[in-house]
Amino acid sequence: MAKLDRLIVHGFKSIEELDLELTDLNVLIGANGAGKSNLISFFKMLNEMINKRFQVYITKSGGAERLLYFGVKNTDQIDAKLFFGQNSYEIELEPTQEGKLMFASEIISFHKPGYSDPWSKNLGAGHLESLLFKESKDNPHRTVVADHIIRSLRDWKLYHFHDTGDTSRIKSDSDLNDNENFRPDASNLAAFLYRLKEKENDSYLSILKTVRLIAPFIEDFVLEPSRLNEGFIRLAWSHSEYEGYFDVSQLSDGTLRFICIATLLLQPKLPTTILLDEPELGLHPYAINVLASLFKSVSKKTQIIVSTQSLLLVDQLEPEDIVVVNYSQKSSEFIRLDSIKLQGWLEDYTLGELWEKNILGGRPR
C-alpha cells in the first residue's frame, strides 16, 4: 500500500494553508502552540471519519467553530487533498447550522502514469459521513481507489502512552483475547505481548532485546493468564538478579512507556502510518538515542509522523527528517529542513543546538 506522499490542507484549526511533501520519517518540531498537535489531530479526524465516527468526533472537538480556522465567521470551509501514490482523496467540509461539518464534495482520483488526465469521481455533497464505503459497495468494478483510501485512513492511529499512572489502563488487567492489534493507548499491552510470545516469537524476542538496552534488569516478561480469571492477563516481569517476578506497577513510568514504544515499532504487522505525539516524555537520554535509531530503521518499512520537543532526539536525525512548525502571521507554517542550506551551520553545530539557538525556527518568539 502506497504511503501518503503529499498533504494539502486549508482552513483547519491554526492551519490556514498547508502543502507538505511527506517522506518515510517526518518529525515535527516547534514551540508550544505552533500547530504540531493540530496537524496530528487532522490525521485523527480522518481516522475517526473512516471509522464512521465523524460527527461524534466533531461534537467532542467542540463543533465546527473549533475546527475551522478562526471560526465560522472567518473561514467558510475546510479543504484537504491527500496523495497516495497514484491515488488521491479530496474533501470539502462546510459547517451546518447545528455546528456539524457537512461534505460539500468528496472526490476520489486515480492518475495512471503516462496519462495527462486522471480518472476522478465526485461521490456527492450534503452528506454527514463519508460515502467511500457506499462507493466500494455500489461499484465493485471500480473499488480499487476507494478501497485503497479506506485501508490507508483506517490504519492511521495516534499512539500516545502518556498515561502511566496507578489507574492507567496499561497497568490494569486486559482481555486475553484482545490481542489482534496493538491499541493506541497500550491498554492491551500484556495480551498483545502474550500473543507475540506464543505465535510470533522472533518479534517478541526483538522487543525484549530492545527493552533490555535501556532496562537490563528485566530478564523477561511474565505473561500468564490470571489464575482467578483465565480470560484476563496482567503484565509482570522477572528480574535478572532476583528470583520471583514483579508487577507492572513496579516499573518506572519511563521504562513502561519505552516498552510500549518498542512493542509498537517492532511488532510484525506494522500500520501503514504511525502517528506519535511527544514519545520522548519521561525517557532517559540513552532511551531517546535508542528511540531515534528505532525511528530510522522502522521508517524504512512504514511511514512515521512524530511531534517532539526533544533536542536530543533531533540531534540523532537528518535535516530532511525534520519539519519545523512556526506560528507566524496568525497561522501555522510547516517547513522541511534542507541539508544543503544548513551545510555551513552543521560544520560547527548539531541540529539540536541550531534549534535551541533558533536558527531553525520553531522556538517561542
C-alpha positions as CSV (number, residue, x, y, z in Angstrom):
1,M,0.0,0.0,0.0
2,A,1.4,3.4,-1.0
3,K,2.3,5.8,1.7
4,L,1.0,9.4,2.0
5,D,3.2,11.4,-0.4
6,R,1.6,14.8,-0.1
7,L,-0.9,16.6,2.0
8,I,-2.8,19.9,1.2
9,V,-5.0,21.4,3.9
10,H,-6.8,24.8,4.1
11,G,-8.8,26.2,7.0
12,F,-8.2,23.6,9.7
13,K,-7.6,24.9,13.3
14,S,-4.4,27.0,13.1
15,I,-3.6,25.8,9.6
16,E,-4.7,28.4,7.2
17,E,-2.7,26.9,4.3
18,L,-0.5,23.8,4.1
19,D,1.1,22.0,1.2
20,L,3.6,19.4,2.6
21,E,5.5,16.6,1.0
22,L,5.6,13.6,3.3
23,T,8.6,11.2,3.5
24,D,9.2,8.0,5.4
25,L,10.2,9.8,8.6
26,N,8.6,13.1,9.5
27,V,9.5,14.7,12.8
28,L,7.6,17.9,13.7
29,I,9.4,20.4,15.9
30,G,8.1,23.7,17.2
31,A,7.1,25.8,20.1
32,N,4.0,25.0,22.2
33,G,1.0,26.3,20.3
34,A,2.8,26.4,17.0
35,G,0.4,23.8,15.4
36,K,2.2,20.4,15.7
37,S,-0.7,18.8,17.5
38,N,-3.2,20.4,15.2
39,L,-1.7,18.6,12.2
40,I,-1.6,15.4,14.2
41,S,-5.3,15.9,15.1
42,F,-6.2,16.3,11.4
43,F,-5.0,12.7,10.9
44,K,-7.0,11.7,13.8
45,M,-10.1,13.4,12.4
46,L,-9.8,11.4,9.1
47,N,-9.3,8.2,11.0
48,E,-12.5,8.8,13.0
49,M,-14.3,9.7,9.7
50,I,-13.3,6.4,8.1
51,N,-14.4,4.5,11.2
52,K,-17.9,6.1,10.8
53,R,-17.5,8.4,13.8
54,F,-17.0,11.7,12.0
55,Q,-19.9,13.6,13.6
56,V,-19.0,12.2,17.0
57,Y,-15.5,13.5,16.6
58,I,-16.8,16.9,15.5
59,T,-19.1,17.1,18.6
60,K,-16.3,16.0,21.0
61,S,-14.0,18.6,19.4
62,G,-16.4,21.4,20.2
63,G,-18.1,21.6,16.8
64,A,-17.3,23.2,13.5
65,E,-16.5,26.5,15.3
66,R,-13.5,25.0,17.0
67,L,-12.2,23.2,13.9
68,L,-12.4,26.0,11.3
69,Y,-9.5,28.4,11.1
70,F,-10.5,31.3,13.4
71,G,-14.1,30.0,13.4
72,V,-17.1,30.1,11.1
73,K,-17.1,33.9,10.7
74,N,-13.6,33.8,9.3
75,T,-13.5,30.5,7.3
76,D,-16.2,29.1,5.1
77,Q,-14.9,25.5,4.8
78,I,-12.1,23.1,5.4
79,D,-10.4,21.8,2.2
80,A,-8.0,18.9,2.1
81,K,-6.4,16.7,-0.6
82,L,-4.3,13.6,0.1
83,F,-2.0,11.9,-2.4
84,F,-1.2,8.1,-2.0
85,G,1.0,7.2,-5.0
86,Q,-1.4,7.1,-8.0
87,N,-4.5,7.6,-5.8
88,S,-5.8,10.8,-4.3
89,Y,-8.7,11.8,-2.0
90,E,-10.2,15.3,-1.8
91,I,-12.8,16.7,0.6
92,E,-14.5,20.0,1.2
93,L,-16.2,20.4,4.6
94,E,-18.7,23.1,5.3
95,P,-20.3,24.0,8.7
96,T,-24.0,23.4,9.3
97,Q,-26.3,25.5,11.5
98,E,-26.1,22.7,14.1
99,G,-22.4,23.0,14.4
100,K,-21.6,19.9,12.4
101,L,-19.4,19.6,9.3
102,M,-21.0,18.5,6.1
103,F,-19.3,17.2,2.9
104,A,-19.6,19.8,0.2
105,S,-17.7,17.4,-2.0
106,E,-15.8,14.1,-1.7
107,I,-13.7,13.2,-4.6
108,I,-11.5,10.1,-5.4
109,S,-9.0,10.1,-8.2
110,F,-6.6,7.7,-9.9
111,H,-3.7,9.1,-12.0
112,K,-2.2,6.4,-14.3
113,P,1.4,7.0,-15.4
114,G,1.6,8.2,-18.9
115,Y,-1.9,9.8,-18.9
116,S,-2.2,13.5,-18.5
117,D,-5.8,13.5,-17.1
118,P,-6.6,11.4,-14.0
119,W,-9.8,9.5,-13.6
120,S,-11.9,11.1,-10.8
121,K,-15.3,10.8,-9.3
122,N,-17.2,13.1,-7.0
123,L,-19.0,10.9,-4.5
124,G,-21.6,13.5,-3.7
125,A,-22.5,16.5,-1.5
126,G,-24.6,17.2,1.6
127,H,-23.8,14.0,3.5
128,L,-22.6,14.0,7.1
129,E,-20.5,10.8,6.9
130,S,-18.1,9.6,4.2
131,L,-19.5,7.9,1.1
132,L,-16.3,5.9,0.4
133,F,-18.0,2.7,1.8
134,K,-21.1,3.2,-0.4
135,E,-18.8,3.7,-3.4
136,S,-17.0,0.5,-2.6
137,K,-20.2,-1.4,-2.3
138,D,-22.1,0.0,-5.2
139,N,-19.4,-0.1,-7.8
140,P,-17.3,-3.3,-7.2
141,H,-15.6,-2.9,-10.6
142,R,-14.2,0.5,-9.5
143,T,-13.5,-0.1,-5.9
144,V,-9.7,-0.2,-6.1
145,V,-9.3,3.5,-5.4
146,A,-12.0,3.8,-2.7
147,D,-10.7,0.6,-1.0
148,H,-7.2,1.8,-1.1
149,I,-8.1,5.1,0.6
150,I,-10.3,3.3,3.1
151,R,-7.5,1.0,4.1
152,S,-5.0,3.8,4.4
153,L,-7.1,6.1,6.5
154,R,-8.4,3.3,8.7
155,D,-4.8,2.3,9.5
156,W,-3.9,5.7,10.8
157,K,-3.9,5.8,14.6
158,L,-2.5,8.3,17.0
159,Y,-0.5,6.4,19.6
160,H,0.1,8.0,23.0
161,F,1.5,6.3,26.0
162,H,1.5,9.3,28.4
163,D,-0.9,7.9,31.0
164,T,1.2,5.5,33.1
165,G,-0.4,6.4,36.5
166,D,-1.6,3.8,39.0
167,T,-5.1,3.7,37.5
168,S,-4.0,3.7,33.8
169,R,-5.3,1.0,31.5
170,I,-1.7,-0.1,30.8
171,K,-1.4,-1.2,34.4
172,S,-4.8,-2.9,34.5
173,D,-5.9,-6.4,33.7
174,S,-6.7,-6.7,30.0
175,D,-8.8,-9.1,28.0
176,L,-6.6,-12.0,26.9
177,N,-8.3,-12.2,23.5
178,D,-7.8,-8.5,22.8
179,N,-4.6,-9.3,21.1
180,E,-5.0,-8.9,17.3
181,N,-3.9,-5.2,17.1
182,F,-1.9,-3.1,19.4
183,R,-4.2,-0.4,20.9
184,P,-3.3,3.3,20.6
185,D,-3.2,3.7,24.4
186,A,-1.4,0.3,25.0
187,S,-4.4,-0.9,27.1
188,N,-3.9,-4.4,25.7
189,L,-0.1,-4.4,26.1
190,A,0.0,-7.7,28.1
191,A,-2.4,-9.5,25.8
192,F,-0.6,-8.4,22.7
193,L,2.8,-9.4,24.0
194,Y,1.4,-12.7,25.1
195,R,0.2,-13.4,21.5
196,L,3.6,-12.4,20.1
197,K,5.4,-14.7,22.6
198,E,3.2,-17.6,21.7
199,K,2.8,-17.1,17.9
200,E,5.5,-14.5,16.7
201,N,8.4,-15.3,19.0
202,D,11.1,-13.7,16.8
203,S,9.2,-10.3,17.1
204,Y,8.7,-10.9,20.8
205,L,12.4,-11.5,21.4
206,S,13.3,-8.5,19.3
207,I,11.1,-6.3,21.6
208,L,12.6,-7.8,24.7
209,K,16.2,-7.4,23.5
210,T,15.5,-3.7,22.7
211,V,13.8,-3.1,26.0
212,R,16.8,-4.6,27.8
213,L,19.1,-2.0,26.1
214,I,17.5,0.6,28.4
215,A,16.4,-1.7,31.3
216,P,18.9,-4.5,31.5
217,F,17.5,-5.6,34.8
218,I,14.4,-7.0,33.0
219,E,15.1,-10.7,32.4
220,D,11.8,-11.4,30.7
221,F,8.2,-10.5,30.7
222,V,6.0,-12.8,32.7
223,L,2.8,-13.3,30.6
224,E,0.3,-15.7,32.1
225,P,-3.5,-15.6,32.2
226,S,-4.9,-14.8,35.6
227,R,-5.3,-17.8,37.8
228,L,-8.6,-16.5,39.1
229,N,-10.0,-15.4,35.7
230,E,-8.2,-17.1,32.8
231,G,-9.9,-14.6,30.3
232,F,-7.7,-11.8,31.6
233,I,-3.9,-11.1,31.8
234,R,-1.7,-8.6,33.5
235,L,1.9,-7.6,32.7
236,A,4.6,-8.8,35.0
237,W,8.3,-9.2,34.7
238,S,11.2,-11.1,36.1
239,H,14.4,-9.5,37.4
240,S,17.8,-10.6,36.1
241,E,19.3,-10.8,39.6
242,Y,16.4,-11.9,41.8
243,E,14.0,-14.8,41.9
244,G,10.3,-14.4,41.6
245,Y,8.6,-11.8,39.5
246,F,7.4,-8.2,39.7
247,D,4.2,-6.4,38.8
248,V,3.9,-3.9,36.1
249,S,3.3,-1.2,38.7
250,Q,6.9,-1.7,39.8
251,L,8.3,-0.3,36.6
252,S,9.2,3.3,36.2
253,D,6.9,5.4,34.0
254,G,9.7,6.0,31.5
255,T,10.5,2.2,31.3
256,L,6.9,1.4,30.8
257,R,6.5,4.0,28.1
258,F,9.6,2.6,26.3
259,I,8.2,-0.9,26.4
260,C,5.0,0.4,24.7
261,I,7.0,2.2,22.0
262,A,9.2,-0.8,21.4
263,T,6.2,-3.0,21.1
264,L,4.5,-0.6,18.6
265,L,7.6,-0.2,16.4
266,L,8.8,-3.8,16.4
267,Q,5.5,-5.7,16.0
268,P,5.5,-8.0,13.0
269,K,2.5,-6.3,11.2
270,L,3.1,-2.6,11.2
271,P,0.4,0.0,10.5
272,T,0.9,1.8,7.2
273,T,1.4,5.1,9.1
274,I,2.4,5.5,12.7
275,L,1.5,8.8,14.5
276,L,3.2,9.6,17.8
277,D,2.8,12.7,19.9
278,E,5.9,13.5,22.0
279,P,7.0,9.9,22.6
280,E,10.1,11.1,24.4
281,L,8.2,12.1,27.6
282,G,9.8,10.6,30.7
283,L,12.6,8.8,28.8
284,H,16.2,8.7,29.8
285,P,18.6,10.3,27.4
286,Y,20.0,7.0,26.3
287,A,16.5,5.7,25.7
288,I,15.9,8.7,23.4
289,N,19.0,7.7,21.5
290,V,17.6,4.2,21.1
291,L,14.3,5.6,20.1
292,A,15.9,7.7,17.3
293,S,17.6,4.5,16.0
294,L,14.2,2.7,16.0
295,F,12.6,5.5,14.1
296,K,15.3,5.5,11.4
297,S,15.2,1.7,11.0
298,V,11.4,1.2,11.2
299,S,10.7,4.1,8.8
300,K,12.2,2.0,6.1
301,K,9.2,-0.3,6.5
302,T,6.4,2.1,7.3
303,Q,5.7,5.8,7.4
304,I,6.3,7.6,10.8
305,I,4.9,11.1,11.7
306,V,6.1,12.3,15.1
307,S,5.9,15.6,17.1
308,T,8.6,16.2,19.6
309,Q,10.1,18.8,22.0
310,S,13.4,16.8,22.4
311,L,16.7,18.4,21.4
312,L,18.4,15.1,21.9
313,L,16.1,13.3,19.6
314,V,16.5,15.9,16.9
315,D,20.3,15.6,17.2
316,Q,20.1,12.0,16.1
317,L,18.2,12.7,12.9
318,E,18.9,14.0,9.4
319,P,17.8,17.6,8.4
320,E,15.4,16.1,5.8
321,D,13.6,14.2,8.6
322,I,12.7,17.4,10.4
323,V,9.6,19.6,9.7
324,V,9.8,22.9,11.6
325,V,6.5,24.3,12.7
326,N,6.2,28.1,13.3
327,Y,3.2,30.2,14.2
328,S,3.5,33.3,12.2
329,Q,1.0,35.9,10.8
330,K,-1.8,34.1,12.7
331,S,-1.2,30.8,11.0
332,S,0.9,27.6,11.4
333,E,3.7,27.2,8.8
334,F,5.4,23.9,8.1
335,I,8.9,23.9,6.6
336,R,11.1,20.8,5.9
337,L,14.8,21.3,6.6
338,D,17.4,21.1,3.8
339,S,20.9,19.7,4.4
340,I,22.4,21.9,1.7
341,K,21.0,25.1,3.1
342,L,22.3,24.1,6.6
343,Q,25.7,22.8,5.4
344,G,27.7,25.7,6.8
345,W,25.9,25.6,10.2
346,L,26.2,21.9,10.6
347,E,30.0,22.0,10.4
348,D,30.0,23.6,13.8
349,Y,26.7,22.8,15.5
350,T,24.3,19.9,15.8
351,L,20.7,20.1,14.7
352,G,19.5,20.3,18.4
353,E,21.9,23.2,19.0
354,L,20.7,25.0,15.9
355,W,17.1,24.6,17.1
356,E,18.0,25.8,20.6
357,K,19.7,28.9,19.1
358,N,16.5,29.5,17.0
359,I,18.5,29.2,13.7
360,L,15.9,26.6,12.5
361,G,12.9,28.4,13.9
362,G,10.3,26.5,15.8
363,R,11.1,28.3,19.1
364,P,8.9,30.8,21.1
365,R,9.2,34.4,19.9
